[in-house]
Amino acid sequence: MASSAVDICNLSLGILEEQRIMSLTDASEPARLCNLHFEEARDFVLRLHPWNFAVSRASLSQNAEAPAFGYAYSFKLPTDPYCLRVLTINDPTRPPDWKVEGRNLLTDEPGVDLVYVARVQDVTIYDAGFVQALSHYLAWKLAKPLTGSRSEVDTRREEFFAVLRAARGVDGMEDVQNALPTSPFVIEQVS
């Protein structure tokens, strides 16, 4: 398991067969690039899937001012932990109409119980599959500036998507699969 951002960056550098770093502030090009890309890459890969370790819940309070039009209520999205992606509000089997605008969630619901993907900065709780996906994504981002090879970029891109599929598949098996909401267009078969 990774114990620091440097560990994850070193996994990425190992994929590219580049020299390991000791710190994100080292005076080397790999360290500079890792420092530049790590946080953006982490947030991007977190947003790609509702990783079990990153899912959080919050009951939101209404903003004092309602939206100008379109919805009755506005709610400020959580900042601690920071909301990267809204998954569901209220009853996921009968989801109400909602929209994210800026850092606010707009809806006609007077109260909001939110399930969301949080920005998790503590790498020690990252799932092993997420660590692999993140390190492969970083390798893809670092391939061009560190190797100058377009074929290396293409290889790292393909590897990232393969690792992401596998990691998401395993992570998705760790909860009860919710039934899809019923639709008036689906006819139940009578036996």
LINHULIN-V182247 format. One record per pair of residues at least 4 apart in sequence whose ideal C-beta (glycine too) atoms are under 8 Angstrom apart, sorted by the first residue. I is the first residue (numbers start at 1). GAP is how many residues later the second one is. Records with the same first field share a line. If there is no record, write none. Layout:
BEGIN
I = GAP ; GAP
END
This chain:
BEGIN
1 = 123 ; 125 ; 127 ; 130
2 = 5 ; 6 ; 9 ; 121 ; 122 ; 124 ; 129
3 = 4 ; 120 ; 121
4 = 4 ; 119
5 = 4 ; 19 ; 29 ; 33 ; 118
6 = 4 ; 15 ; 16 ; 17 ; 18 ; 28
7 = 4 ; 116
8 = 4 ; 30 ; 115 ; 123 ; 126 ; 127 ; 130
9 = 4 ; 12 ; 15 ; 21 ; 22 ; 25 ; 29 ; 126 ; 129
10 = 4 ; 10 ; 11
11 = 4 ; 120 ; 121 ; 124
12 = 4 ; 22 ; 123 ; 124 ; 126 ; 127 ; 130
13 = 5 ; 6 ; 7 ; 8 ; 17 ; 21 ; 126 ; 129
14 = 4 ; 6
15 = 120 ; 121 ; 124 ; 141 ; 144
16 = 123 ; 126 ; 127 ; 130 ; 131 ; 136 ; 140
18 = 12 ; 124 ; 128
19 = 9 ; 11
21 = 5 ; 7 ; 9 ; 10 ; 13
22 = 4
23 = 8
24 = 7 ; 10 ; 11 ; 14
25 = 6 ; 10
26 = 4 ; 5 ; 6
27 = 4
28 = 4
29 = 4 ; 116 ; 117
30 = 4 ; 112 ; 116
31 = 4
32 = 4
33 = 4 ; 109 ; 112 ; 113
34 = 4 ; 104 ; 108
37 = 4 ; 101 ; 104 ; 105
38 = 4 ; 100
39 = 4
40 = 4
41 = 4 ; 93 ; 96 ; 97 ; 100
42 = 4 ; 77 ; 79 ; 92
43 = 4 ; 41 ; 76
44 = 4 ; 93
45 = 85 ; 88 ; 89 ; 92 ; 119
46 = 5 ; 8 ; 38 ; 39 ; 71 ; 73 ; 74 ; 84
47 = 37 ; 38 ; 70
48 = 85 ; 116 ; 120
49 = 115 ; 118 ; 119 ; 122 ; 123
50 = 4 ; 5 ; 35 ; 37 ; 67
51 = 4 ; 66 ; 76 ; 79 ; 120
52 = 75 ; 119 ; 122 ; 123
53 = 67 ; 72 ; 73 ; 74 ; 77
54 = 30 ; 63 ; 64 ; 65 ; 66 ; 76
55 = 32 ; 60 ; 61 ; 62 ; 63
56 = 22 ; 25 ; 27 ; 59 ; 60 ; 61 ; 62
57 = 56 ; 57 ; 58 ; 59
58 = 20 ; 55 ; 56 ; 58
59 = 52 ; 53 ; 54 ; 55
60 = 15 ; 16 ; 17 ; 18 ; 45 ; 51 ; 52 ; 53 ; 54
61 = 14 ; 15
62 = 11 ; 12 ; 13 ; 48 ; 49
63 = 10 ; 11 ; 12 ; 13 ; 41
65 = 9
66 = 5 ; 6 ; 7 ; 8
67 = 4 ; 5 ; 6 ; 7 ; 34 ; 39
70 = 29 ; 36
71 = 26 ; 27 ; 28 ; 35 ; 36 ; 37
72 = 35 ; 36 ; 38
73 = 33 ; 34 ; 35 ; 36 ; 37 ; 39
74 = 30 ; 31 ; 32
75 = 29 ; 30 ; 31 ; 32 ; 37 ; 39
76 = 27 ; 28
77 = 6 ; 9 ; 23 ; 26 ; 27 ; 28 ; 37 ; 39
78 = 4 ; 5 ; 36 ; 38 ; 40
79 = 4 ; 24
81 = 37 ; 38 ; 39
82 = 36 ; 37
83 = 31 ; 33 ; 34 ; 35 ; 36
84 = 32 ; 33 ; 34 ; 35
85 = 31 ; 32
86 = 12 ; 14 ; 19 ; 28 ; 29 ; 30
87 = 28 ; 29 ; 30
88 = 4 ; 7 ; 26 ; 27
89 = 6 ; 7 ; 9 ; 16 ; 18 ; 20 ; 23 ; 24 ; 25 ; 26
90 = 5 ; 6 ; 19 ; 21 ; 22 ; 23
91 = 4 ; 5
92 = 23 ; 86
93 = 85 ; 86 ; 88
94 = 87
95 = 86
96 = 11 ; 12 ; 13
97 = 10 ; 11
98 = 7 ; 8 ; 9 ; 11 ; 14
99 = 6 ; 7 ; 8
100 = 4 ; 5 ; 6
101 = 5
105 = 7 ; 9
107 = 5
120 = 5 ; 6
122 = 4
123 = 8
126 = 4 ; 5 ; 8
127 = 4 ; 40 ; 44
128 = 4
129 = 4 ; 34 ; 37 ; 38 ; 39 ; 41 ; 42
130 = 4 ; 37 ; 41
131 = 4
132 = 4 ; 31 ; 35
133 = 4 ; 27 ; 30 ; 31 ; 34 ; 35
134 = 4
135 = 4
136 = 4 ; 20 ; 23 ; 24 ; 27 ; 28
137 = 4 ; 23 ; 27
138 = 4
139 = 4 ; 17 ; 20 ; 21
140 = 13 ; 16 ; 17 ; 19 ; 20
142 = 4
143 = 4 ; 6 ; 9 ; 10 ; 12 ; 13
144 = 4 ; 5 ; 6 ; 8 ; 9
147 = 5
149 = 4
150 = 4
151 = 4
152 = 4
153 = 4
154 = 4
155 = 4
156 = 4
157 = 4
158 = 4
159 = 4
160 = 4
161 = 4
162 = 4
163 = 4
164 = 4
165 = 4
166 = 4
167 = 4
168 = 4
169 = 4
170 = 4
182 = 4
END
